[in-house]
Amino acid sequence: MSEQEGTWSAVVLKTASCAVVDELVVLPDDVQPGDIIECHGTQQRVTYEYGAYALEKAGGV
């Protein structure tokens, strides 16, 4: 949330749990299911099911 000239606004962040460590990752605004991101030195695929984003190790490793 932020305030600018007396007006408050909120931004929805896309988040997912890292597939390698127990950590919440903030995803880029333009991320789409199937995209590959780098997290903790591992390539991870973005998935979206049941209204939530998740990360899984790319290549099934």
mmCIF file as Biopython writes it, N, C-alpha, C and O atoms, coordinates in Angstrom:
data_model
#
loop_
_atom_site.group_PDB
_atom_site.id
_atom_site.type_symbol
_atom_site.label_atom_id
_atom_site.label_alt_id
_atom_site.label_comp_id
_atom_site.label_asym_id
_atom_site.label_entity_id
_atom_site.label_seq_id
_atom_site.pdbx_PDB_ins_code
_atom_site.Cartn_x
_atom_site.Cartn_y
_atom_site.Cartn_z
_atom_site.occupancy
_atom_site.B_iso_or_equiv
_atom_site.auth_seq_id
_atom_site.auth_asym_id
_atom_site.pdbx_PDB_model_num
ATOM 1   N N  . MET A ? 1  ? 0.844  -1.170  0.000   1.0 0.0 1  A 1 
ATOM 2   C CA . MET A ? 1  ? 0.000  0.000   0.000   1.0 0.0 1  A 1 
ATOM 3   C C  . MET A ? 1  ? 0.883  1.225   0.000   1.0 0.0 1  A 1 
ATOM 4   O O  . MET A ? 1  ? 2.001  1.214   0.516   1.0 0.0 1  A 1 
ATOM 5   N N  . SER A ? 2  ? 0.362  2.270   -0.585  1.0 0.0 2  A 1 
ATOM 6   C CA . SER A ? 2  ? 1.104  3.529   -0.597  1.0 0.0 2  A 1 
ATOM 7   C C  . SER A ? 2  ? 0.131  4.693   -0.567  1.0 0.0 2  A 1 
ATOM 8   O O  . SER A ? 2  ? -1.035 4.570   -0.941  1.0 0.0 2  A 1 
ATOM 9   N N  . GLU A ? 3  ? 0.644  5.826   -0.112  1.0 0.0 3  A 1 
ATOM 10  C CA . GLU A ? 3  ? -0.172 7.036   -0.064  1.0 0.0 3  A 1 
ATOM 11  C C  . GLU A ? 3  ? 0.467  8.081   -0.958  1.0 0.0 3  A 1 
ATOM 12  O O  . GLU A ? 3  ? 1.673  8.322   -0.899  1.0 0.0 3  A 1 
ATOM 13  N N  . GLN A ? 4  ? -0.358 8.692   -1.783  1.0 0.0 4  A 1 
ATOM 14  C CA . GLN A ? 4  ? 0.114  9.764   -2.648  1.0 0.0 4  A 1 
ATOM 15  C C  . GLN A ? 4  ? -0.937 10.858  -2.655  1.0 0.0 4  A 1 
ATOM 16  O O  . GLN A ? 4  ? -2.073 10.632  -3.073  1.0 0.0 4  A 1 
ATOM 17  N N  . GLU A ? 5  ? -0.563 12.036  -2.196  1.0 0.0 5  A 1 
ATOM 18  C CA . GLU A ? 5  ? -1.461 13.187  -2.129  1.0 0.0 5  A 1 
ATOM 19  C C  . GLU A ? 5  ? -2.759 12.865  -1.386  1.0 0.0 5  A 1 
ATOM 20  O O  . GLU A ? 5  ? -3.844 13.259  -1.814  1.0 0.0 5  A 1 
ATOM 21  N N  . GLY A ? 6  ? -2.634 12.147  -0.274  1.0 0.0 6  A 1 
ATOM 22  C CA . GLY A ? 6  ? -3.792 11.840  0.554   1.0 0.0 6  A 1 
ATOM 23  C C  . GLY A ? 6  ? -4.642 10.685  0.073   1.0 0.0 6  A 1 
ATOM 24  O O  . GLY A ? 6  ? -5.659 10.370  0.692   1.0 0.0 6  A 1 
ATOM 25  N N  . THR A ? 7  ? -4.248 10.046  -1.018  1.0 0.0 7  A 1 
ATOM 26  C CA . THR A ? 7  ? -5.004 8.911   -1.544  1.0 0.0 7  A 1 
ATOM 27  C C  . THR A ? 7  ? -4.194 7.635   -1.373  1.0 0.0 7  A 1 
ATOM 28  O O  . THR A ? 7  ? -3.031 7.560   -1.771  1.0 0.0 7  A 1 
ATOM 29  N N  . TRP A ? 8  ? -4.831 6.634   -0.774  1.0 0.0 8  A 1 
ATOM 30  C CA . TRP A ? 8  ? -4.181 5.344   -0.573  1.0 0.0 8  A 1 
ATOM 31  C C  . TRP A ? 8  ? -4.493 4.430   -1.745  1.0 0.0 8  A 1 
ATOM 32  O O  . TRP A ? 8  ? -5.596 4.447   -2.291  1.0 0.0 8  A 1 
ATOM 33  N N  . SER A ? 9  ? -3.513 3.641   -2.116  1.0 0.0 9  A 1 
ATOM 34  C CA . SER A ? 9  ? -3.737 2.650   -3.167  1.0 0.0 9  A 1 
ATOM 35  C C  . SER A ? 9  ? -3.016 1.358   -2.802  1.0 0.0 9  A 1 
ATOM 36  O O  . SER A ? 9  ? -2.023 1.367   -2.076  1.0 0.0 9  A 1 
ATOM 37  N N  . ALA A ? 10 ? -3.530 0.257   -3.314  1.0 0.0 10 A 1 
ATOM 38  C CA . ALA A ? 10 ? -2.937 -1.056  -3.065  1.0 0.0 10 A 1 
ATOM 39  C C  . ALA A ? 10 ? -2.624 -1.717  -4.401  1.0 0.0 10 A 1 
ATOM 40  O O  . ALA A ? 10 ? -3.315 -1.510  -5.398  1.0 0.0 10 A 1 
ATOM 41  N N  . VAL A ? 11 ? -1.581 -2.505  -4.392  1.0 0.0 11 A 1 
ATOM 42  C CA . VAL A ? 11 ? -1.174 -3.232  -5.586  1.0 0.0 11 A 1 
ATOM 43  C C  . VAL A ? 11 ? -1.204 -4.716  -5.261  1.0 0.0 11 A 1 
ATOM 44  O O  . VAL A ? 11 ? -0.673 -5.143  -4.236  1.0 0.0 11 A 1 
ATOM 45  N N  . VAL A ? 12 ? -1.820 -5.496  -6.125  1.0 0.0 12 A 1 
ATOM 46  C CA . VAL A ? 12 ? -1.854 -6.943  -5.938  1.0 0.0 12 A 1 
ATOM 47  C C  . VAL A ? 12 ? -0.563 -7.527  -6.497  1.0 0.0 12 A 1 
ATOM 48  O O  . VAL A ? 12 ? -0.226 -7.307  -7.660  1.0 0.0 12 A 1 
ATOM 49  N N  . LEU A ? 13 ? 0.153  -8.270  -5.666  1.0 0.0 13 A 1 
ATOM 50  C CA . LEU A ? 13 ? 1.383  -8.911  -6.101  1.0 0.0 13 A 1 
ATOM 51  C C  . LEU A ? 13 ? 1.115  -10.373 -6.409  1.0 0.0 13 A 1 
ATOM 52  O O  . LEU A ? 13 ? 0.400  -11.051 -5.672  1.0 0.0 13 A 1 
ATOM 53  N N  . LYS A ? 14 ? 1.688  -10.851 -7.493  1.0 0.0 14 A 1 
ATOM 54  C CA . LYS A ? 14 ? 1.622  -12.275 -7.813  1.0 0.0 14 A 1 
ATOM 55  C C  . LYS A ? 14 ? 2.745  -12.954 -7.044  1.0 0.0 14 A 1 
ATOM 56  O O  . LYS A ? 14 ? 3.910  -12.580 -7.177  1.0 0.0 14 A 1 
ATOM 57  N N  . THR A ? 15 ? 2.396  -13.948 -6.243  1.0 0.0 15 A 1 
ATOM 58  C CA . THR A ? 15 ? 3.394  -14.654 -5.450  1.0 0.0 15 A 1 
ATOM 59  C C  . THR A ? 15 ? 3.249  -16.156 -5.630  1.0 0.0 15 A 1 
ATOM 60  O O  . THR A ? 15 ? 2.188  -16.650 -6.012  1.0 0.0 15 A 1 
ATOM 61  N N  . ALA A ? 16 ? 4.328  -16.873 -5.349  1.0 0.0 16 A 1 
ATOM 62  C CA . ALA A ? 16 ? 4.323  -18.333 -5.396  1.0 0.0 16 A 1 
ATOM 63  C C  . ALA A ? 16 ? 5.390  -18.834 -4.439  1.0 0.0 16 A 1 
ATOM 64  O O  . ALA A ? 16 ? 6.334  -18.110 -4.122  1.0 0.0 16 A 1 
ATOM 65  N N  . SER A ? 17 ? 5.245  -20.056 -3.982  1.0 0.0 17 A 1 
ATOM 66  C CA . SER A ? 17 ? 6.259  -20.672 -3.137  1.0 0.0 17 A 1 
ATOM 67  C C  . SER A ? 17 ? 7.360  -21.248 -4.014  1.0 0.0 17 A 1 
ATOM 68  O O  . SER A ? 17 ? 7.085  -21.899 -5.023  1.0 0.0 17 A 1 
ATOM 69  N N  . CYS A ? 18 ? 8.601  -21.008 -3.628  1.0 0.0 18 A 1 
ATOM 70  C CA . CYS A ? 18 ? 9.748  -21.549 -4.350  1.0 0.0 18 A 1 
ATOM 71  C C  . CYS A ? 18 ? 9.721  -23.073 -4.249  1.0 0.0 18 A 1 
ATOM 72  O O  . CYS A ? 18 ? 9.384  -23.624 -3.202  1.0 0.0 18 A 1 
ATOM 73  N N  . ALA A ? 19 ? 10.080 -23.757 -5.353  1.0 0.0 19 A 1 
ATOM 74  C CA . ALA A ? 19 ? 10.100 -25.222 -5.371  1.0 0.0 19 A 1 
ATOM 75  C C  . ALA A ? 19 ? 11.359 -25.784 -4.713  1.0 0.0 19 A 1 
ATOM 76  O O  . ALA A ? 19 ? 11.449 -26.992 -4.494  1.0 0.0 19 A 1 
ATOM 77  N N  . VAL A ? 20 ? 12.336 -24.924 -4.393  1.0 0.0 20 A 1 
ATOM 78  C CA . VAL A ? 20 ? 13.609 -25.386 -3.848  1.0 0.0 20 A 1 
ATOM 79  C C  . VAL A ? 20 ? 13.693 -25.164 -2.340  1.0 0.0 20 A 1 
ATOM 80  O O  . VAL A ? 20 ? 14.087 -26.064 -1.598  1.0 0.0 20 A 1 
ATOM 81  N N  . VAL A ? 21 ? 13.326 -23.971 -1.888  1.0 0.0 21 A 1 
ATOM 82  C CA . VAL A ? 21 ? 13.374 -23.651 -0.458  1.0 0.0 21 A 1 
ATOM 83  C C  . VAL A ? 21 ? 12.006 -23.140 -0.014  1.0 0.0 21 A 1 
ATOM 84  O O  . VAL A ? 21 ? 11.174 -22.766 -0.841  1.0 0.0 21 A 1 
ATOM 85  N N  . ASP A ? 22 ? 11.789 -23.128 1.275   1.0 0.0 22 A 1 
ATOM 86  C CA . ASP A ? 22 ? 10.513 -22.670 1.830   1.0 0.0 22 A 1 
ATOM 87  C C  . ASP A ? 22 ? 10.517 -21.144 1.890   1.0 0.0 22 A 1 
ATOM 88  O O  . ASP A ? 22 ? 10.756 -20.552 2.942   1.0 0.0 22 A 1 
ATOM 89  N N  . GLU A ? 23 ? 10.249 -20.518 0.741   1.0 0.0 23 A 1 
ATOM 90  C CA . GLU A ? 23 ? 10.279 -19.061 0.645   1.0 0.0 23 A 1 
ATOM 91  C C  . GLU A ? 23 ? 9.229  -18.591 -0.351  1.0 0.0 23 A 1 
ATOM 92  O O  . GLU A ? 23 ? 9.018  -19.224 -1.386  1.0 0.0 23 A 1 
ATOM 93  N N  . LEU A ? 24 ? 8.577  -17.487 -0.038  1.0 0.0 24 A 1 
ATOM 94  C CA . LEU A ? 24 ? 7.594  -16.886 -0.933  1.0 0.0 24 A 1 
ATOM 95  C C  . LEU A ? 24 ? 8.320  -15.992 -1.930  1.0 0.0 24 A 1 
ATOM 96  O O  . LEU A ? 24 ? 9.149  -15.168 -1.544  1.0 0.0 24 A 1 
ATOM 97  N N  . VAL A ? 25 ? 8.008  -16.155 -3.212  1.0 0.0 25 A 1 
ATOM 98  C CA . VAL A ? 25 ? 8.658  -15.416 -4.289  1.0 0.0 25 A 1 
ATOM 99  C C  . VAL A ? 25 ? 7.648  -14.463 -4.911  1.0 0.0 25 A 1 
ATOM 100 O O  . VAL A ? 25 ? 6.530  -14.868 -5.227  1.0 0.0 25 A 1 
ATOM 101 N N  . VAL A ? 26 ? 8.030  -13.200 -5.090  1.0 0.0 26 A 1 
ATOM 102 C CA . VAL A ? 26 ? 7.190  -12.235 -5.799  1.0 0.0 26 A 1 
ATOM 103 C C  . VAL A ? 26 ? 7.488  -12.394 -7.288  1.0 0.0 26 A 1 
ATOM 104 O O  . VAL A ? 26 ? 8.630  -12.242 -7.721  1.0 0.0 26 A 1 
ATOM 105 N N  . LEU A ? 27 ? 6.452  -12.700 -8.062  1.0 0.0 27 A 1 
ATOM 106 C CA . LEU A ? 27 ? 6.602  -12.931 -9.494  1.0 0.0 27 A 1 
ATOM 107 C C  . LEU A ? 27 ? 6.485  -11.619 -10.262 1.0 0.0 27 A 1 
ATOM 108 O O  . LEU A ? 27 ? 5.866  -10.671 -9.777  1.0 0.0 27 A 1 
ATOM 109 N N  . PRO A ? 28 ? 7.075  -11.554 -11.461 1.0 0.0 28 A 1 
ATOM 110 C CA . PRO A ? 28 ? 6.935  -10.354 -12.295 1.0 0.0 28 A 1 
ATOM 111 C C  . PRO A ? 28 ? 5.467  -10.095 -12.638 1.0 0.0 28 A 1 
ATOM 112 O O  . PRO A ? 28 ? 4.671  -11.031 -12.712 1.0 0.0 28 A 1 
ATOM 113 N N  . ASP A ? 29 ? 5.112  -8.831  -12.845 1.0 0.0 29 A 1 
ATOM 114 C CA . ASP A ? 29 ? 3.729  -8.460  -13.161 1.0 0.0 29 A 1 
ATOM 115 C C  . ASP A ? 29 ? 3.202  -9.163  -14.401 1.0 0.0 29 A 1 
ATOM 116 O O  . ASP A ? 29 ? 2.023  -9.511  -14.465 1.0 0.0 29 A 1 
ATOM 117 N N  . ASP A ? 30 ? 4.069  -9.376  -15.388 1.0 0.0 30 A 1 
ATOM 118 C CA . ASP A ? 30 ? 3.627  -9.939  -16.663 1.0 0.0 30 A 1 
ATOM 119 C C  . ASP A ? 30 ? 3.797  -11.456 -16.762 1.0 0.0 30 A 1 
ATOM 120 O O  . ASP A ? 30 ? 3.701  -12.011 -17.856 1.0 0.0 30 A 1 
ATOM 121 N N  . VAL A ? 31 ? 4.047  -12.131 -15.647 1.0 0.0 31 A 1 
ATOM 122 C CA . VAL A ? 31 ? 4.269  -13.580 -15.669 1.0 0.0 31 A 1 
ATOM 123 C C  . VAL A ? 31 ? 3.009  -14.320 -16.121 1.0 0.0 31 A 1 
ATOM 124 O O  . VAL A ? 31 ? 1.887  -13.920 -15.809 1.0 0.0 31 A 1 
ATOM 125 N N  . GLN A ? 32 ? 3.220  -15.398 -16.855 1.0 0.0 32 A 1 
ATOM 126 C CA . GLN A ? 32 ? 2.125  -16.235 -17.339 1.0 0.0 32 A 1 
ATOM 127 C C  . GLN A ? 32 ? 2.440  -17.692 -17.015 1.0 0.0 32 A 1 
ATOM 128 O O  . GLN A ? 32 ? 3.610  -18.067 -16.939 1.0 0.0 32 A 1 
ATOM 129 N N  . PRO A ? 33 ? 1.411  -18.515 -16.824 1.0 0.0 33 A 1 
ATOM 130 C CA . PRO A ? 33 ? 1.660  -19.943 -16.626 1.0 0.0 33 A 1 
ATOM 131 C C  . PRO A ? 33 ? 2.494  -20.498 -17.782 1.0 0.0 33 A 1 
ATOM 132 O O  . PRO A ? 33 ? 2.249  -20.188 -18.948 1.0 0.0 33 A 1 
ATOM 133 N N  . GLY A ? 34 ? 3.475  -21.315 -17.438 1.0 0.0 34 A 1 
ATOM 134 C CA . GLY A ? 34 ? 4.372  -21.877 -18.435 1.0 0.0 34 A 1 
ATOM 135 C C  . GLY A ? 34 ? 5.687  -21.130 -18.544 1.0 0.0 34 A 1 
ATOM 136 O O  . GLY A ? 34 ? 6.660  -21.666 -19.075 1.0 0.0 34 A 1 
ATOM 137 N N  . ASP A ? 35 ? 5.733  -19.886 -18.041 1.0 0.0 35 A 1 
ATOM 138 C CA . ASP A ? 35 ? 6.980  -19.123 -18.060 1.0 0.0 35 A 1 
ATOM 139 C C  . ASP A ? 35 ? 8.014  -19.811 -17.167 1.0 0.0 35 A 1 
ATOM 140 O O  . ASP A ? 35 ? 7.664  -20.468 -16.187 1.0 0.0 35 A 1 
ATOM 141 N N  . ILE A ? 36 ? 9.282  -19.653 -17.517 1.0 0.0 36 A 1 
ATOM 142 C CA . ILE A ? 36 ? 10.382 -20.180 -16.717 1.0 0.0 36 A 1 
ATOM 143 C C  . ILE A ? 36 ? 11.062 -19.004 -16.028 1.0 0.0 36 A 1 
ATOM 144 O O  . ILE A ? 36 ? 11.415 -18.017 -16.675 1.0 0.0 36 A 1 
ATOM 145 N N  . ILE A ? 37 ? 11.245 -19.111 -14.707 1.0 0.0 37 A 1 
ATOM 146 C CA . ILE A ? 37 ? 11.975 -18.085 -13.963 1.0 0.0 37 A 1 
ATOM 147 C C  . ILE A ? 37 ? 13.145 -18.745 -13.251 1.0 0.0 37 A 1 
ATOM 148 O O  . ILE A ? 37 ? 13.149 -19.955 -13.025 1.0 0.0 37 A 1 
ATOM 149 N N  . GLU A ? 38 ? 14.129 -17.941 -12.903 1.0 0.0 38 A 1 
ATOM 150 C CA . GLU A ? 38 ? 15.290 -18.412 -12.155 1.0 0.0 38 A 1 
ATOM 151 C C  . GLU A ? 38 ? 15.084 -18.051 -10.691 1.0 0.0 38 A 1 
ATOM 152 O O  . GLU A ? 38 ? 14.830 -16.894 -10.357 1.0 0.0 38 A 1 
ATOM 153 N N  . CYS A ? 39 ? 15.194 -19.048 -9.825  1.0 0.0 39 A 1 
ATOM 154 C CA . CYS A ? 39 ? 15.021 -18.826 -8.387  1.0 0.0 39 A 1 
ATOM 155 C C  . CYS A ? 39 ? 15.958 -19.772 -7.645  1.0 0.0 39 A 1 
ATOM 156 O O  . CYS A ? 39 ? 15.917 -20.983 -7.861  1.0 0.0 39 A 1 
ATOM 157 N N  . HIS A ? 40 ? 16.796 -19.231 -6.779  1.0 0.0 40 A 1 
ATOM 158 C CA . HIS A ? 40 ? 17.760 -20.006 -6.008  1.0 0.0 40 A 1 
ATOM 159 C C  . HIS A ? 40 ? 18.616 -20.898 -6.904  1.0 0.0 40 A 1 
ATOM 160 O O  . HIS A ? 40 ? 18.880 -22.054 -6.574  1.0 0.0 40 A 1 
ATOM 161 N N  . GLY A ? 41 ? 19.049 -20.346 -8.044  1.0 0.0 41 A 1 
ATOM 162 C CA . GLY A ? 41 ? 19.938 -21.063 -8.945  1.0 0.0 41 A 1 
ATOM 163 C C  . GLY A ? 41 ? 19.290 -22.188 -9.727  1.0 0.0 41 A 1 
ATOM 164 O O  . GLY A ? 41 ? 19.985 -22.986 -10.356 1.0 0.0 41 A 1 
ATOM 165 N N  . THR A ? 42 ? 17.964 -22.262 -9.696  1.0 0.0 42 A 1 
ATOM 166 C CA . THR A ? 42 ? 17.241 -23.327 -10.383 1.0 0.0 42 A 1 
ATOM 167 C C  . THR A ? 42 ? 16.177 -22.733 -11.287 1.0 0.0 42 A 1 
ATOM 168 O O  . THR A ? 42 ? 15.478 -21.797 -10.900 1.0 0.0 42 A 1 
ATOM 169 N N  . GLN A ? 43 ? 16.053 -23.276 -12.493 1.0 0.0 43 A 1 
ATOM 170 C CA . GLN A ? 43 ? 14.977 -22.842 -13.370 1.0 0.0 43 A 1 
ATOM 171 C C  . GLN A ? 43 ? 13.682 -23.487 -12.897 1.0 0.0 43 A 1 
ATOM 172 O O  . GLN A ? 43 ? 13.615 -24.696 -12.676 1.0 0.0 43 A 1 
ATOM 173 N N  . GLN A ? 44 ? 12.646 -22.646 -12.747 1.0 0.0 44 A 1 
ATOM 174 C CA . GLN A ? 44 ? 11.359 -23.123 -12.250 1.0 0.0 44 A 1 
ATOM 175 C C  . GLN A ? 44 ? 10.243 -22.650 -13.172 1.0 0.0 44 A 1 
ATOM 176 O O  . GLN A ? 44 ? 10.248 -21.515 -13.648 1.0 0.0 44 A 1 
ATOM 177 N N  . ARG A ? 45 ? 9.294  -23.535 -13.413 1.0 0.0 45 A 1 
ATOM 178 C CA . ARG A ? 45 ? 8.159  -23.236 -14.293 1.0 0.0 45 A 1 
ATOM 179 C C  . ARG A ? 45 ? 7.002  -22.702 -13.451 1.0 0.0 45 A 1 
ATOM 180 O O  . ARG A ? 45 ? 6.692  -23.236 -12.386 1.0 0.0 45 A 1 
ATOM 181 N N  . VAL A ? 46 ? 6.375  -21.645 -13.945 1.0 0.0 46 A 1 
ATOM 182 C CA . VAL A ? 46 ? 5.213  -21.050 -13.278 1.0 0.0 46 A 1 
ATOM 183 C C  . VAL A ? 46 ? 3.968  -21.838 -13.671 1.0 0.0 46 A 1 
ATOM 184 O O  . VAL A ? 46 ? 3.729  -22.088 -14.853 1.0 0.0 46 A 1 
ATOM 185 N N  . THR A ? 47 ? 3.182  -22.225 -12.677 1.0 0.0 47 A 1 
ATOM 186 C CA . THR A ? 47 ? 1.896  -22.869 -12.927 1.0 0.0 47 A 1 
ATOM 187 C C  . THR A ? 47 ? 0.805  -22.036 -12.262 1.0 0.0 47 A 1 
ATOM 188 O O  . THR A ? 47 ? 1.077  -21.221 -11.380 1.0 0.0 47 A 1 
ATOM 189 N N  . TYR A ? 48 ? -0.427 -22.253 -12.697 1.0 0.0 48 A 1 
ATOM 190 C CA . TYR A ? 48 ? -1.564 -21.536 -12.111 1.0 0.0 48 A 1 
ATOM 191 C C  . TYR A ? 48 ? -2.751 -22.487 -12.078 1.0 0.0 48 A 1 
ATOM 192 O O  . TYR A ? 48 ? -3.290 -22.862 -13.120 1.0 0.0 48 A 1 
ATOM 193 N N  . GLU A ? 49 ? -3.152 -22.872 -10.873 1.0 0.0 49 A 1 
ATOM 194 C CA . GLU A ? 49 ? -4.295 -23.763 -10.694 1.0 0.0 49 A 1 
ATOM 195 C C  . GLU A ? 49 ? -5.069 -23.334 -9.461  1.0 0.0 49 A 1 
ATOM 196 O O  . GLU A ? 49 ? -4.492 -22.869 -8.479  1.0 0.0 49 A 1 
ATOM 197 N N  . TYR A ? 50 ? -6.372 -23.494 -9.526  1.0 0.0 50 A 1 
ATOM 198 C CA . TYR A ? 50 ? -7.261 -23.199 -8.399  1.0 0.0 50 A 1 
ATOM 199 C C  . TYR A ? 50 ? -7.069 -21.779 -7.869  1.0 0.0 50 A 1 
ATOM 200 O O  . TYR A ? 50 ? -7.191 -21.537 -6.668  1.0 0.0 50 A 1 
ATOM 201 N N  . GLY A ? 51 ? -6.766 -20.837 -8.776  1.0 0.0 51 A 1 
ATOM 202 C CA . GLY A ? 51 ? -6.642 -19.438 -8.393  1.0 0.0 51 A 1 
ATOM 203 C C  . GLY A ? 51 ? -5.341 -19.056 -7.727  1.0 0.0 51 A 1 
ATOM 204 O O  . GLY A ? 51 ? -5.247 -17.984 -7.129  1.0 0.0 51 A 1 
ATOM 205 N N  . ALA A ? 52 ? -4.319 -19.921 -7.818  1.0 0.0 52 A 1 
ATOM 206 C CA . ALA A ? 52 ? -3.043 -19.620 -7.171  1.0 0.0 52 A 1 
ATOM 207 C C  . ALA A ? 52 ? -1.873 -19.975 -8.081  1.0 0.0 52 A 1 
ATOM 208 O O  . ALA A ? 52 ? -1.924 -20.948 -8.835  1.0 0.0 52 A 1 
ATOM 209 N N  . TYR A ? 53 ? -0.818 -19.169 -7.997  1.0 0.0 53 A 1 
ATOM 210 C CA . TYR A ? 53 ? 0.409  -19.454 -8.729  1.0 0.0 53 A 1 
ATOM 211 C C  . TYR A ? 53 ? 1.272  -20.402 -7.906  1.0 0.0 53 A 1 
ATOM 212 O O  . TYR A ? 53 ? 1.231  -20.392 -6.676  1.0 0.0 53 A 1 
ATOM 213 N N  . ALA A ? 54 ? 2.054  -21.218 -8.603  1.0 0.0 54 A 1 
ATOM 214 C CA . ALA A ? 54 ? 3.003  -22.116 -7.952  1.0 0.0 54 A 1 
ATOM 215 C C  . ALA A ? 54 ? 4.224  -22.240 -8.848  1.0 0.0 54 A 1 
ATOM 216 O O  . ALA A ? 54 ? 4.167  -21.931 -10.038 1.0 0.0 54 A 1 
ATOM 217 N N  . LEU A ? 55 ? 5.323  -22.693 -8.272  1.0 0.0 55 A 1 
ATOM 218 C CA . LEU A ? 55 ? 6.542  -22.946 -9.026  1.0 0.0 55 A 1 
ATOM 219 C C  . LEU A ? 55 ? 6.887  -24.419 -8.906  1.0 0.0 55 A 1 
ATOM 220 O O  . LEU A ? 55 ? 6.740  -25.019 -7.841  1.0 0.0 55 A 1 
ATOM 221 N N  . GLU A ? 56 ? 7.350  -24.996 -10.009 1.0 0.0 56 A 1 
ATOM 222 C CA . GLU A ? 56 ? 7.833  -26.369 -9.994  1.0 0.0 56 A 1 
ATOM 223 C C  . GLU A ? 56 ? 9.156  -26.391 -10.743 1.0 0.0 56 A 1 
ATOM 224 O O  . GLU A ? 56 ? 9.369  -25.602 -11.664 1.0 0.0 56 A 1 
ATOM 225 N N  . LYS A ? 57 ? 10.044 -27.295 -10.347 1.0 0.0 57 A 1 
ATOM 226 C CA . LYS A ? 57 ? 11.329 -27.385 -11.025 1.0 0.0 57 A 1 
ATOM 227 C C  . LYS A ? 57 ? 11.098 -27.681 -12.494 1.0 0.0 57 A 1 
ATOM 228 O O  . LYS A ? 57 ? 10.352 -28.598 -12.839 1.0 0.0 57 A 1 
ATOM 229 N N  . ALA A ? 58 ? 11.732 -26.910 -13.356 1.0 0.0 58 A 1 
ATOM 230 C CA . ALA A ? 58 ? 11.592 -27.104 -14.803 1.0 0.0 58 A 1 
ATOM 231 C C  . ALA A ? 58 ? 12.279 -28.404 -15.199 1.0 0.0 58 A 1 
ATOM 232 O O  . ALA A ? 58 ? 13.344 -28.733 -14.678 1.0 0.0 58 A 1 
ATOM 233 N N  . GLY A ? 59 ? 11.676 -29.131 -16.107 1.0 0.0 59 A 1 
ATOM 234 C CA . GLY A ? 59 ? 12.252 -30.384 -16.574 1.0 0.0 59 A 1 
ATOM 235 C C  . GLY A ? 59 ? 11.976 -31.557 -15.663 1.0 0.0 59 A 1 
ATOM 236 O O  . GLY A ? 59 ? 12.478 -32.655 -15.900 1.0 0.0 59 A 1 
ATOM 237 N N  . GLY A ? 60 ? 11.179 -31.345 -14.615 1.0 0.0 60 A 1 
ATOM 238 C CA . GLY A ? 60 ? 10.819 -32.440 -13.718 1.0 0.0 60 A 1 
ATOM 239 C C  . GLY A ? 60 ? 11.958 -32.958 -12.874 1.0 0.0 60 A 1 
ATOM 240 O O  . GLY A ? 60 ? 11.878 -34.060 -12.331 1.0 0.0 60 A 1 
ATOM 241 N N  . VAL A ? 61 ? 13.042 -32.163 -12.752 1.0 0.0 61 A 1 
ATOM 242 C CA . VAL A ? 61 ? 14.205 -32.595 -11.972 1.0 0.0 61 A 1 
ATOM 243 C C  . VAL A ? 61 ? 13.965 -32.328 -10.514 1.0 0.0 61 A 1 
ATOM 244 O O  . VAL A ? 61 ? 14.825 -32.620 -9.683  1.0 0.0 61 A 1 
#
